[in-house]
Amino acid sequence: MADFKVPFNRPTTAARTMEYLNNVLNSGHLAGDGSFSRSCEQLLEQCLTAEKAFLTPSCTAALEMAALLLNVGQDDEVIVPSYTFPSTALPFALRGAKIVFADCRADTLNVDEATIASLINERTRVICVMHYAGIACEMNGISRLAAEQHAVIVEDNAHGIGGSYLGKALGSFGALAVQSFHETKNLSCGEGGALIVNEPRLIERAEIIREKGTNRAQFWRGQVDKYTWVDAGSSFLLSEIAAAALLAQLEEIGSIQGRRRELWERYMRGLEDVAPSLNARLPAILKGAEPAYHLMYLMLESPSDRKNLQDYLLSRGILAVTHYVPLHSSPYGRQVGAGDCPVAEDVADRLLRLPLFTDMTDWELQYVIEEITHYSCET
């Protein structure tokens, strides 16, 4: 990153990070489920109005927990957006389910609720949604479709913490939701995630699955006199070291989100007159949605337009990147699922992500805007 005037990302930091890390190292308890983990989970429950939050080593691990918890198997179909990260689909594919890839909307790039309506059937066990860029999917229609078919909604909220739809927090619509605390996310502990359980009946089994299939949590609470292996599971605990780094940021989520909103809105203002000259557009927001201000992108007119702008920015010391290869067209995606997703193919070839991170300076932001403006005047 030192080679760039403006890197694509710098991980978020918080004022009390080193204090909390030192406290953990001096505590004698480095494994999961300590006081820092519990504090993080309580703050997540408050932020998302969730019944229960479980910290995990990654967002992928949280999705693996979800697939186990829902007993997804070979007779099931799972609808997954094609325009997302492989982790959204992979845990369900590993359980033997057929992955049914749904196309995205051309405006928000979120899963198209009309496509879901055409794909859902009596074998549909789970509908996965991913709030791309932290901008809400159209959850009212999706929730209605799921209820009619008795399917379970799992929200991949990796981009969405702090966002909402019609006043309801993203991550609170599905029976289950997952969060990411990877270093590129709004809140970060390097690698980390969380399973959010919004359906109370799933909490006890989620606790067991997270503890290698044992009832050890009940043992520690004095509910059983010894713990043993009672169910499927794996090792899904986040270390206290990572939880300490995360807690410092969760305690500052208001200021972190405020800064990201400021940067995001300055991007929108700074590029609103430039984008048309590039035949490009900025992110679209669904009516009633409050973004999480996770990422900024330009949708260029053609793949060559994207490459030309990306190369120019690179020559000026700015790292801008592309995003997903649609899952339905990927080698493994074709093995485990099927779907026709022309919109996802189109937008994937034209989207360019711009640098956006909490610690981005005013100068860095202005430099990116100025260089895009300069490029638009030359083309």
Secondary structure, DSSP 4 states (H G I P E B T S, - for coil): -TT-SB-S------TTHHHHHHHHHHHT--SSSSHHHHHHHHHHHHHHT-SEEEEES-HHHHHHHHHHHTT--TT-EEEEESSS-GGGTHHHHHTTPEEEEE-B-TTT-SBPHHHHHHH--TTEEEEEEE-GGG----HHHHHHHHHHHTPEEEEE-TTTTT-EETTEETTSSSSEEEEE--TTSSS--SS-EEEEE-SGGGHHHHHHHHBTTB-HHHHHTTSSSS--B-S---B-PPPHHHHHHHHHHHTTHHHHHHHHHHHHHHHHHHHTTTGGGGT-BPPP--TTEE-----EEEE-SSHHHHHHHHHHHHHTTB--B--PPPGGGSHHHHHHEE---HHHHHHHTTEEEEP--TT--HHHHHHHHHHHHHHHHH-
